Amino acid sequence: MGYSKQADKKMMQVVGEPHPDRNAQFEHINTTAAPYIEAGDPVISVDTKKKENIGNFKNSGKEYRRKKDPRPVLDHDFPLEELGKISPYGVCNLNNNTGFVNAGLSHDTSEFAAESISRWWESVGKHTYPGSKRMYINCDCGGSNNCRYRMWKYQLQQFADRTGLEIEVSHFPPGTSKWNKAGHRLFCRISKNRQGKPPADVQTAVDLIGSARTTTGLTVICVRDDTEYQLARKVSGKEFETISIDKIPPFESWNYKILPRLNSHVVI
């Protein structure tokens, strides 16, 4: 009769009205990504998965076990201070369907976001794209990679200076984070792979994330980040003026390039 079981799909925007330039920005992202991929230059979609409590907590989903032998877990989900939380920052490489996750134990800051991209480049990117001189990043408008954050752009400048890469960035319009490919191509697969298995400790969480695989070829690398990232660090006006940024019209707050500075000796 034309019926099937279907899960709910988050499509209705609750906060505010859909941005009038939303569709145009998506078209810009698609038309910009195509020549990068055709030329063999990396296109990555990045995002931070929500913080996760570490401990023997219930994890949604089911796993295969012997009959009548469910895994015992804590009866409440109150955070355990001695075990802490992790902030998984994901890098989804759209060229080849691979994922990288930097599991931070500190705060989800702009420095953490840029460091996560840097770790992907140093461990995976520069070996996969040895001749590339540019990179295209897609990310949300909010969070640690907020399009309004000075620190986000300042940290990308340090990354560009160190690697010599031209960094082009496009932000998804407000209210469209569900279209971020890091979410529906990477994090959803990680969640499915981990279902029913509690993150008893940090290493277990890292191992579970890194073991995610799909029949379509997705592979994931996960690393642990013990760096302490400070909250509320500011970029001065003088520092911000040193950023070599080219804004891309017509939506200049969402699209820009960070260019490596010549003869720069910036140390991260």
N, C-alpha and C positions, 0 to 999 in steps of 0.2 A: 504493500500500500504506500510505498515511498517513505517509510519511517526508518530511522536508525538511531542508535544511542549516540549522543553527542555531548561533549563537555562544553561548559560555558566559555565564551570567548570575549575577552576584554576589548570592546570596541567603542563604548560610549564614554565620552569625555565628561567627567563630573565637574572639575574645577575650570571655570572660565569657558570662553568660547573658542572653537577651533581657530587657529591663526589663519588669517586670510591668505598668507603666502606659503602655507604648509605644502600644498601640492607642488608649487613651483620649486621649493627647496628640495623636495624629493627628486624631482626631475633633474635638478642641478647635480645632486649627488650621483645619480645614475649615469648621467652623461660625462661626469668628471672621472668616475671610477673606470669606465670602459677603456679609455686609452692607456691608463696606468697598467691595467691587467694585460692588455694587448702588447704593451712594450716590455712586460716582464718585471714591472716595478711593484713593490708591495702595497696592497690595500688592506688596511686592518680596521676592524670595528671593535671598539673598546668600551668597557663598562665595569662598574663594581657591583658584584652580587651583594645582597644584603648581608650584614654581619651575622655570623653564626656562633652560637654558644658551643664551647668545647666541653665534652663530658658524655656520660652514658645516657643521653637523652633520646627520647623516641624520635625516629626519623620517618617521615611519611612514606607510604608504600609498603610492599611486601617482599620478602626474600624466601628462597627455598630452604626449608629446614625439615627435620624429621617430624612426623605427625605429632601433634599435641606437645610440641617443644618450642614455644615461642621464645624469642630472645627477651630476657628480663632487662628492663630499663627503669630509670628513675620515674616516680609517679608524678613529679612536678618538673616544670621546665625553668625553674629559677636559675639564673646564671651562677656558676661556681667561680668565685673571684680568683681562687688559686689556679684555675685552668684557663680562664680568660675567654677571648673570642678571636675569630679570624675574619679578616676582610679580604675576600677573594677578588682580585682585579683581573679581569679576563681580556685577552687579546685574541680575537678571531680573525685568522688570516683568510681573506676571501679568495685569494688566488688558488689555494690548494686544499681548503677544507681542513685546516689544522688549528689547534687551539693551544694557548699558553695561559697559565694562571699563576699570578704572583700572590701567594697567601700571606698577607700582612698581619702581624700581631699587634700593631700599633693603630694609629688613627688613619682614617681615610682622607688624606689631604691631597692637595695638588702635587706636592713633592712626591708622594707615594704613587700617584697616577703616572707621572712622568718617569719615575724610576721603574715602574712596572713595564712601560713601553721600552725603556732602555735595556732592561734585563731580557726582554724578548729579542730585541735586536742583537744583543751581544751573544746570546746563547743559540738563537735560531736564525734570525733575520739575515744577518750579514753573511752567514754561510749558505743560505738558500738563495739570496740575491746579491752575490758578490760584486756585481758590476753596477748596482743601482746607486744613483745619486739623489734619489727623491723617494718620498713616502707619502701616502694619502691616508689620513686618519678620519674615521667617522665616529662621532660620540654624541652623547646627550647634551642638552643645553644646561643641565644642572649637575649636581654632585661635585666630585673633586675635579672634574674636567669642565667646570662651568664656563660658558663662553664669556662671562663678565669678570672672571677671576684674573687678576694681574699675575698671581703666582703661577697659574697654569701656563700662561704664555711665557713667563720668565723662565720657568723650568724647561719648557720646550726649546727656548733659545739656547740654554746650556747644552741640551742634548744635540741640537743642530750644530753648535760650535764644535763639540767633541767629535762628532761622527762625520761632519761635512755634508750631511744630508739636508736637502730642501724639504721642509715639512709643510705639507698642505693639509688644512683641517677644515672639515665641514661638520657643523652641529645639526642634529635633528631638531626640528621645530618644537616648541613647548607642547607638552601633552602627547608626544608621539614616541615615548621611550620604548613602547612595546614593539616598535618596528626596528629597534636596534638589533642587528644580526648577532651581536655577542650574546643577547638574551635567548633568541629562539633557535640559534644554530649551535651554541656552545653550552650555556648554563642549563638549558632545559635537558640536554643530553647528559650532563654531569649529574643533575638531580635524579634522572631516571636510572642511571647506573648505580647510584648510591642508595636507592630506596630500600628502606628497612634496615640500613646499617648505620648505627650511631657513631658520631665522630668522638670516640672515647678520649683521644688526645690529639695534639696537633699533627704528629706524624701520621696517625691513622687518617685524619682528614686530608692531608696532602696526598697520601697514597690512594685514597678513594677517588679524589679528583683526577689524579694522574692516570688512573686505570680506565677512564671513560673511553669507550670505543663504540663505533656504529658500523653497521653493515655497508654503509655508503662510504666508509673510509676515514671517518673522523678519528684523529688521534690527538691526545692532549698531554702536554707536559705541565707539571705543577712544581713550583719551587717555594721554599719557605723564606720569608723575609722577616728577620729579627730586628730590623732597624727601628729606632724610636723616632717617629715623626711628630714634630711639635705642632700644636694647634695655634691658630691665629698669628702665624708669621706674616709679616707685611713686606710688600715690595714698595720701596720708596719711589717717588716721582722721578728722581734722577735715574734710578735703576731701570724703571719702566721705559724711559726714553731711549735707553741703549738697545732695546729690542728691535731687531731688523724685521719689520712686519709689513707685508703688502696685503691690504684689504681688497677683497674681491667683490665687486658689485654684482647684482643690485642689493644683496643682503649681506652687507659688510660685517655685521656683528656675528654672523654665522659662518662666514667663509673668509679664510685668510691664509697666507703663507708665512712661515717663519724661515728666514734665510740665514745660512751660516755666515758669521762675520769673518772677514778676511783677517789673517794674522791674529786671531783671537787665541788667548792663552788661558781661557777659563778652565778651572779645575772643579769638577763636581765631587 
